[in-house]
Amino acid sequence: IYLLFTHFVPRKLAFISAAFVGAMSDKLIHYSKSVKHYSIDVFFSAFVSYAGLSVIRNETAKSWALFTFIAAISIWFAFAPMYIIAPYYIYILYQIIRNKSYSLKYFTTSAAVFCASFFALFLYKINGAVSNPRFKSDWSLQMMDWEQISSLQYLFKFTAHKIYHVFALTKYFFQDNLSYFLYCTFS
C-alpha cells in the first residue's frame, strides 16, 4: 500500500498517508483481524494497482513486464485482484482505441500472457469446481456461470455487475470518508 501511495504523494509522506488511510476506515481495521483470509487479497490487489498505475503513468517495457507478471501470478493466489486487473486492461484498451497513446504491442502481449495464466488456472483449479453442484449454488452470483459463457447478454450483465462491485467495495470501505472515496474513484 505504501508503494501505491508513492504515486499520489511524495515518498516522504507515503508511509504516513498509507497509515492514515488505514486508520480512517473502521472497516479496514475490522477486517485486519482476519489476516489469513484478506491479507493476500489486499497484498496482490495493492501490488496490481501499483503496477497498473506504473503502466498508465510511465509506459515502459519494465512497467508492462511488472504489471503482466503480477497480474498473471496474482490470480493463482487470490481472486480479488481480478477486480483490479480487469479495469486496468479495459482503461488501457479504451485509450488505445481512442488515441493510441499506449503501445498495442505491449498491451496484446500482456493480455495474452494474462489470458494464458487464467486459462491454465481454469484447467487446473476452476474446471473441476465448476461441475460441483454445491459450488454452483453457493457461488452463482460471485463467479461466472460458465454454462452461459456464450451469451453476450450474460457477459455484459456479469461485467456490469463486477464493475459496480468495484465501486461499491471502495464505497463500503471508505463510507466514513466520502471525500477520500471520491478521490479513489475519480483520480
C-alpha positions in Angstrom: 0.0 0.0 0.0 3.0 2.3 0.6 4.2 1.8 -2.9 0.7 2.6 -4.2 0.7 5.8 -2.3 4.0 6.8 -3.8 2.0 7.5 -7.0 -0.1 10.1 -5.2 2.1 11.8 -2.6 5.9 12.4 -2.2 7.7 9.4 -0.9 8.4 11.0 2.4 4.6 11.3 3.0 3.6 7.9 1.5 4.1 5.9 4.7 2.2 8.4 6.8 -0.6 8.6 4.2 -1.0 4.9 4.0 -1.1 4.6 7.8 -3.6 7.4 7.9 -5.9 5.9 5.3 -5.8 2.5 7.2 -6.7 4.3 10.4 -9.5 6.3 8.7 -11.7 3.3 8.0 -13.1 1.2 10.8 -13.9 -1.5 8.1 -10.2 -1.9 7.3 -9.4 -2.2 11.0 -12.2 -4.7 11.5 -11.0 -6.9 8.6 -7.4 -6.6 9.5 -8.3 -9.1 12.3 -8.9 -11.7 9.6 -5.3 -11.6 8.3 -5.3 -15.1 7.0 -8.3 -14.5 4.7 -7.8 -11.0 3.5 -4.1 -10.2 3.6 -3.2 -11.9 0.4 -6.1 -10.3 -1.4 -5.0 -6.8 -0.2 -1.4 -7.5 -0.9 -1.9 -8.6 -4.5 -4.7 -6.0 -5.2 -2.4 -3.2 -4.0 0.5 -4.6 -6.0 -1.6 -4.9 -9.1 -2.8 -1.3 -8.6 0.8 -0.1 -8.2 1.9 -1.9 -11.3 -1.1 -0.8 -13.3 -0.5 2.9 -12.3 3.1 2.5 -13.3 2.0 1.5 -16.8 -0.6 4.3 -17.0 1.8 7.0 -15.8 5.0 5.9 -17.4 4.6 3.3 -20.1 7.9 1.4 -20.4 8.8 -2.2 -21.2 9.7 -2.6 -17.5 6.4 -1.3 -16.2 4.5 -3.5 -18.6 6.6 -6.5 -17.6 5.9 -5.9 -13.9 2.1 -5.4 -14.5 1.9 -8.5 -16.7 3.9 -10.7 -14.2 1.9 -9.5 -11.2 -1.5 -9.8 -13.0 -0.6 -13.4 -14.2 0.6 -14.6 -10.8 -1.9 -12.9 -8.5 -4.9 -14.8 -9.8 -3.2 -18.0 -8.7 -3.2 -16.8 -5.0 -6.4 -14.8 -4.8 -9.4 -14.0 -7.0 -9.9 -10.4 -5.6 -7.1 -9.0 -7.8 -9.3 -9.8 -10.9 -11.5 -6.9 -9.9 -8.4 -4.6 -10.1 -6.8 -6.2 -13.2 -9.9 -6.0 -15.5 -10.4 -2.2 -15.1 -6.7 -1.6 -15.9 -6.9 -3.6 -19.1 -10.3 -2.0 -20.1 -9.0 1.5 -19.4 -5.8 0.9 -21.4 -7.7 -0.7 -24.3 -10.0 2.3 -24.3 -7.1 4.7 -24.5 -5.5 2.6 -27.4 -8.8 2.8 -29.3 -9.4 6.4 -28.5 -6.0 7.9 -29.4 -3.4 5.2 -29.5 -1.5 6.6 -26.6 -0.4 3.2 -25.4 1.6 0.5 -27.2 -0.7 -2.0 -28.8 2.2 -4.5 -28.9 2.8 -4.3 -25.1 -1.0 -4.5 -24.4 -1.6 -7.5 -26.6 1.5 -9.3 -25.2 0.4 -8.6 -21.6 -3.2 -9.6 -22.3 -2.1 -12.8 -24.0 0.2 -13.8 -21.0 -2.6 -12.9 -18.6 -5.2 -15.0 -20.6 -2.8 -17.9 -20.8 -2.3 -17.8 -17.0 -6.0 -17.6 -16.5 -6.6 -20.5 -18.9 -4.1 -22.6 -17.0 -5.7 -21.7 -13.8 -9.1 -22.6 -15.2 -7.9 -26.0 -16.4 -6.0 -26.8 -13.2 -8.4 -25.4 -10.5 -11.6 -23.9 -11.7 -12.8 -26.5 -14.2 -13.3 -29.2 -11.5 -15.1 -26.8 -9.2 -17.5 -25.6 -11.9 -19.0 -29.1 -12.2 -19.6 -29.3 -8.5 -23.3 -28.6 -7.7 -22.6 -27.1 -4.3 -20.1 -24.7 -5.9 -22.7 -23.6 -8.5 -25.3 -22.9 -5.9 -23.0 -21.1 -3.4 -21.1 -19.0 -5.9 -23.6 -18.4 -8.7 -23.5 -14.7 -8.1 -19.9 -14.4 -7.3 -18.3 -16.4 -10.1 -19.2 -16.5 -13.7 -21.8 -19.0 -14.8 -19.7 -21.0 -17.3 -22.7 -22.6 -18.9 -23.8 -19.1 -20.1 -20.4 -18.0 -21.3 -21.5 -17.9 -25.0 -24.4 -15.5 -24.2 -23.3 -11.9 -24.9 -26.1 -10.6 -22.9 -25.0 -12.6 -19.8 -21.4 -11.4 -20.3 -22.4 -7.7 -20.4 -24.6 -8.2 -17.3 -21.9 -10.1 -15.4 -19.3 -7.4 -16.4 -21.6 -4.6 -15.3 -22.2 -6.4 -12.0 -18.5 -6.7 -11.4 -17.7 -3.1 -12.3 -20.5 -2.0 -10.0 -18.9 -4.0 -7.2 -15.5 -2.4 -7.7 -17.1 0.9 -6.9 -19.4 -0.5 -4.2 -16.4 -2.1 -2.4 -14.5 1.1 -2.4 -17.5 3.0 -1.1 -18.1 0.4 1.6 -14.5 0.7 3.0 -14.4 4.4 2.8 -18.1 5.3 3.5 -16.9 7.2 6.6 -14.8 9.4 4.4 -16.7 10.4 1.3 -14.0 12.8 0.0 -11.4 10.0 0.0 -13.9 7.7 -1.7 -14.4 10.3 -4.5 -10.6 10.8 -4.7 -10.1 7.0 -5.1 -12.9 6.7 -7.7 -12.1 9.6 -10.0 -8.3 10.1 -9.8 
